[in-house]
Amino acid sequence: MNWLITRASFRFTLPGKATLALASTLALLHTSPTLTPLFTSLCRQHLPQTEIFHMVDESLIQQTIAAGKLQKVTVRRLIGMVESASMIGVDGVLVTCSSIGPAVSLAARLFAFPVIRVDEAMAEKAVRQGRRIGVLATLRTTLEPTTALLREKSAAAGIETSIEESLCDGAFQAVLAGDTETHDRAVSQALAELAGKVDLVVLAQASMARVLRQMPELTVPVLSSPELAVLRTRDLLGAACQAPQCSARNLEF
């Protein structure tokens, strides 16, 4: 497991030279190091007062792909990573891998701070906006839990939806090998085809969001998870840590 620590804090000066740090701390748990720049940028934009650090364990997704499904041992390992973050004193954890989303939902019930699933806000928005929803993924281990999450959110909202699935075989392997051109071309082609069949498309993996910058305007909305997840995280951290009730980590007198 590799950790990259970046810091951003906000200090408020009180009379008598007291300095109160109102910054919250967020751990971002990834199964690919390629996502750390994207989420660092989004956190700087939307969570400028929050200290962030990244925890990366690629074996979590590799183990899931090899097994073809999320295993109990992977669930336990994810919970162990969240526990490690809790020992540092975080105010929240954002898990950026959709393939292990069900494990995140379980972990969220075990800790007092928010443990956020990267695709949850996206799924909630999708069922509000579309009745025919397309799901595009580059891994079956991501396609299935994303589809299940959409059905869950649809049922909870009392909304009937139909879901059209599309899987880009080989695209994920291409991006892991550094061949982003092949990945982006395959995803773009599949996205254009899927958009003609549905009211709205969701990109099942955070790594797919990059293709939207290269696509011409599509006829239907396309949702990706990274920015929506960071915005949801901002809301949850704000609710849990509001000044003056927010914990004062750095008091200097």
Backbone torsions as a table, in degrees:
resi	resn	phi	psi	omega
1	MET	NA	127.5	-179.7
2	ASN	-107.6	135.5	178.3
3	TRP	-114.1	132.5	171.3
4	LEU	-118.1	121.9	-176.2
5	ILE	-106.3	124.5	171.8
6	THR	-124.6	151.5	-174.4
7	ARG	-130.5	142.7	171.4
8	ALA	-148.1	126.5	-176.8
9	SER	-138.6	161.7	178.4
10	PHE	-127.8	127.1	-178.1
11	ARG	-115.9	139.2	-179.2
12	PHE	-118.4	121.8	-175.2
13	THR	-86.9	125.8	178.8
14	LEU	-102.2	161.1	175.5
15	PRO	-57.1	148.3	179.7
16	GLY	81.1	21.1	177.0
17	LYS	64.7	27.0	174.4
18	ALA	-84.7	134.8	179.0
19	THR	-119.5	121.3	-176.2
20	LEU	-110.9	119.5	177.7
21	ALA	-87.2	119.1	-178.9
22	LEU	-97.8	6.0	-177.2
23	ALA	-67.8	137.6	168.5
24	SER	-91.4	169.4	-179.8
25	THR	-123.6	130.9	-177.4
26	LEU	-124.8	131.0	171.1
27	ALA	-98.8	133.8	174.9
28	LEU	-110.3	120.2	-177.7
29	LEU	-103.2	120.5	-176.4
30	HIS	-119.9	154.4	169.4
31	THR	-108.2	6.4	174.5
32	SER	-147.7	131.0	179.5
33	PRO	-69.1	-14.5	-178.5
34	THR	-66.8	-16.9	-177.7
35	LEU	-88.4	-12.1	-175.1
36	THR	-63.9	-40.4	178.3
37	PRO	-63.2	-41.0	-179.4
38	LEU	-60.9	-49.4	-176.4
39	PHE	-74.4	-28.8	173.2
40	THR	-62.0	-44.6	179.9
41	SER	-63.4	-44.6	-179.6
42	LEU	-65.2	-37.3	179.2
43	CYS	-69.7	-37.4	176.4
44	ARG	-62.9	-35.7	-179.0
45	GLN	-74.3	-46.5	-171.1
46	HIS	-104.2	-17.2	-179.0
47	LEU	-131.0	56.3	-174.1
48	PRO	-65.8	-18.5	-179.3
49	GLN	-95.4	6.2	-173.5
50	THR	-106.6	131.0	170.4
51	GLU	-76.6	133.2	178.6
52	ILE	-124.7	151.6	167.3
53	PHE	-145.6	152.5	-174.6
54	HIS	-107.2	135.9	172.9
55	MET	-118.6	121.1	-173.9
56	VAL	-120.1	126.0	174.2
57	ASP	-138.8	97.8	-177.6
58	GLU	-68.1	-23.4	-177.1
59	SER	-66.3	-21.6	178.6
60	LEU	-62.6	-45.6	179.1
61	ILE	-76.8	-36.0	178.7
62	GLN	-62.1	-41.3	178.6
63	GLN	-65.8	-39.1	-179.9
64	THR	-68.1	-42.0	178.6
65	ILE	-64.5	-44.1	-178.6
66	ALA	-61.9	-38.2	-179.1
67	ALA	-82.8	-18.4	-177.2
68	GLY	78.2	6.2	-179.8
69	LYS	-165.9	166.7	176.0
70	LEU	-76.6	124.1	-178.1
71	GLN	-98.9	159.2	179.9
72	LYS	-61.3	-36.3	-179.2
73	VAL	-65.1	-34.8	178.2
74	THR	-69.5	-38.3	175.7
75	VAL	-59.9	-45.7	-179.6
76	ARG	-63.8	-39.0	-179.5
77	ARG	-67.4	-39.1	177.3
78	LEU	-63.0	-44.9	178.5
79	ILE	-60.3	-36.4	176.6
80	GLY	-63.9	-37.3	177.2
81	MET	-67.1	-40.2	177.3
82	VAL	-64.7	-39.3	176.9
83	GLU	-62.0	-40.8	176.9
84	SER	-60.8	-41.6	177.7
85	ALA	-64.0	-38.0	-179.0
86	SER	-65.0	-31.0	180.0
87	MET	-69.8	-22.3	176.2
88	ILE	-78.9	-23.2	178.9
89	GLY	99.0	41.1	-179.0
90	VAL	-77.1	159.8	174.2
91	ASP	-97.9	-10.3	179.0
92	GLY	-174.3	161.4	177.6
93	VAL	-132.8	130.0	174.4
94	LEU	-112.8	120.5	179.3
95	VAL	-99.8	121.5	-168.0
96	THR	-96.7	4.9	-178.8
97	CYS	-104.6	120.5	-178.9
98	SER	-74.6	-26.6	-178.3
99	SER	-62.6	-29.0	-180.0
100	ILE	-105.2	21.5	-178.7
101	GLY	-53.6	-44.8	179.5
102	PRO	-59.6	-31.2	176.7
103	ALA	-68.8	-33.3	178.0
104	VAL	-66.5	-42.0	178.5
105	SER	-60.4	-37.9	176.8
106	LEU	-68.3	-46.0	-179.8
107	ALA	-60.5	-33.4	-178.1
108	ALA	-61.6	-24.7	-179.9
109	ARG	-85.9	-5.7	-173.1
110	LEU	-104.0	-12.2	-173.9
111	PHE	-124.2	152.3	-177.3
112	ALA	-76.1	-22.8	179.4
113	PHE	-96.5	162.7	-179.9
114	PRO	-65.4	132.0	169.7
115	VAL	-117.1	113.0	-163.2
116	ILE	-107.7	130.4	176.6
117	ARG	-86.5	128.3	-169.4
118	VAL	-61.0	-30.6	-174.0
119	ASP	-101.2	3.6	-175.0
120	GLU	-68.2	-47.7	179.2
121	ALA	-62.0	-38.2	178.6
122	MET	-63.3	-44.1	-179.3
123	ALA	-63.7	-40.9	179.6
124	GLU	-64.3	-41.1	178.6
125	LYS	-67.3	-38.5	-178.2
126	ALA	-61.9	-45.4	-177.0
127	VAL	-72.7	-20.5	174.6
128	ARG	-76.4	-29.9	-170.6
129	GLN	-101.7	-21.6	-174.6
130	GLY	-137.2	148.1	175.2
131	ARG	-101.5	-29.7	172.4
132	ARG	-110.9	107.0	-172.6
133	ILE	-110.5	128.2	174.2
134	GLY	-95.1	137.7	177.7
135	VAL	-118.2	119.0	-179.1
136	LEU	-111.7	129.0	-178.5
137	ALA	-143.2	160.1	174.9
138	THR	-108.6	-0.1	176.5
139	LEU	-137.0	135.6	175.6
140	ARG	-65.3	-31.7	179.4
141	THR	-68.2	-13.2	172.6
142	THR	-99.3	-37.6	-178.8
143	LEU	-58.0	-45.5	-174.9
144	GLU	-67.3	-49.3	178.6
145	PRO	-67.6	-29.6	177.3
146	THR	-67.7	-44.0	176.9
147	THR	-61.7	-42.7	178.8
148	ALA	-62.8	-39.6	179.2
149	LEU	-65.1	-41.5	177.8
150	LEU	-62.1	-41.3	178.2
151	ARG	-65.7	-38.6	178.7
152	GLU	-63.8	-46.4	-179.4
153	LYS	-67.8	-35.4	177.8
154	SER	-64.1	-44.9	179.7
155	ALA	-64.9	-41.4	-179.4
156	ALA	-63.8	-32.4	-179.8
157	ALA	-87.7	-5.6	-178.0
158	GLY	68.7	33.4	-176.9
159	ILE	-116.7	133.0	176.9
160	GLU	-87.6	127.0	177.7
161	THR	-132.9	154.5	170.1
162	SER	-113.8	145.6	-174.9
163	ILE	-123.7	129.0	176.9
164	GLU	-108.5	120.5	-176.9
165	GLU	-97.6	145.0	175.5
166	SER	-141.9	128.3	-177.2
167	LEU	-118.7	123.4	177.4
168	CYS	-93.7	87.0	-179.9
169	ASP	-62.8	134.9	175.4
170	GLY	90.4	-17.7	-176.8
171	ALA	-68.1	-39.6	-179.1
172	PHE	-65.8	-42.0	178.6
173	GLN	-62.5	-35.7	179.7
174	ALA	-64.5	-45.1	-178.0
175	VAL	-69.6	-32.4	176.0
176	LEU	-65.3	-32.8	179.7
177	ALA	-82.0	0.4	179.8
178	GLY	89.4	3.3	-179.2
179	ASP	-91.6	73.4	-177.9
180	THR	-68.8	-26.2	-179.9
181	GLU	-63.5	-46.2	178.8
182	THR	-64.4	-43.7	178.1
183	HIS	-57.1	-51.2	-174.3
184	ASP	-66.9	-36.6	179.8
185	ARG	-66.1	-45.0	-179.5
186	ALA	-64.2	-43.8	-179.4
187	VAL	-66.7	-41.7	-179.8
188	SER	-62.1	-42.6	179.9
189	GLN	-65.1	-44.6	-179.9
190	ALA	-66.1	-36.7	179.2
191	LEU	-64.9	-43.6	179.8
192	ALA	-62.5	-39.4	179.1
193	GLU	-68.4	-43.5	-177.3
194	LEU	-67.2	-35.9	-177.7
195	ALA	-60.8	-25.4	179.8
196	GLY	-78.8	-4.9	-175.2
197	LYS	-112.0	-10.6	-168.8
198	VAL	-135.5	176.0	177.1
199	ASP	-88.9	-23.0	-172.4
200	LEU	-162.2	147.1	178.5
201	VAL	-121.4	137.5	170.5
202	VAL	-112.4	137.7	175.2
203	LEU	-91.3	116.8	-168.8
204	ALA	-70.6	-22.1	-176.6
205	GLN	-119.6	141.9	178.7
206	ALA	-60.1	-32.0	-178.0
207	SER	-67.2	-14.2	-177.4
208	MET	-85.8	-13.7	-174.6
209	ALA	-59.8	-27.3	-176.7
210	ARG	-59.7	-29.0	-175.0
211	VAL	-70.1	-21.5	-177.2
212	LEU	-64.6	-28.5	179.5
213	ARG	-68.8	-20.7	-175.5
214	GLN	-102.3	-6.9	-174.0
215	MET	-90.0	142.7	169.4
216	PRO	-67.5	166.9	-178.9
217	GLU	-61.3	129.2	-179.4
218	LEU	-94.0	165.9	-177.1
219	THR	-82.1	-11.2	179.7
220	VAL	-130.3	156.2	176.1
221	PRO	-64.5	146.8	175.4
222	VAL	-125.4	124.3	-178.9
223	LEU	-106.1	136.1	171.5
224	SER	-123.6	158.5	-168.0
225	SER	-86.3	-30.6	-168.0
226	PRO	-56.3	-54.8	-175.5
227	GLU	-68.9	-38.9	177.6
228	LEU	-61.8	-37.4	179.1
229	ALA	-67.6	-40.2	179.5
230	VAL	-68.3	-38.0	176.7
231	LEU	-64.8	-40.9	175.7
232	ARG	-62.9	-40.9	177.9
233	THR	-61.4	-42.8	177.9
234	ARG	-58.3	-43.3	-180.0
235	ASP	-64.6	-42.5	-177.6
236	LEU	-69.9	-40.4	177.5
237	LEU	-67.0	-37.4	178.6
238	GLY	-63.8	-38.6	178.9
239	ALA	-69.6	-34.2	-176.7
240	ALA	-84.5	-21.3	-172.1
241	CYS	-141.5	81.0	-179.3
242	GLN	-109.9	136.5	175.3
243	ALA	-70.4	141.4	3.5
244	PRO	-89.7	6.7	-177.9
245	GLN	-75.7	-18.7	-177.9
246	CYS	-58.5	141.5	-178.3
247	SER	-62.0	136.2	179.7
248	ALA	-92.2	100.0	-175.2
249	ARG	-77.8	-35.0	-173.0
250	ASN	-125.4	93.5	176.3
251	LEU	-102.3	123.6	-179.9
252	GLU	-124.2	126.8	179.1
253	PHE	-122.5	NA	NA
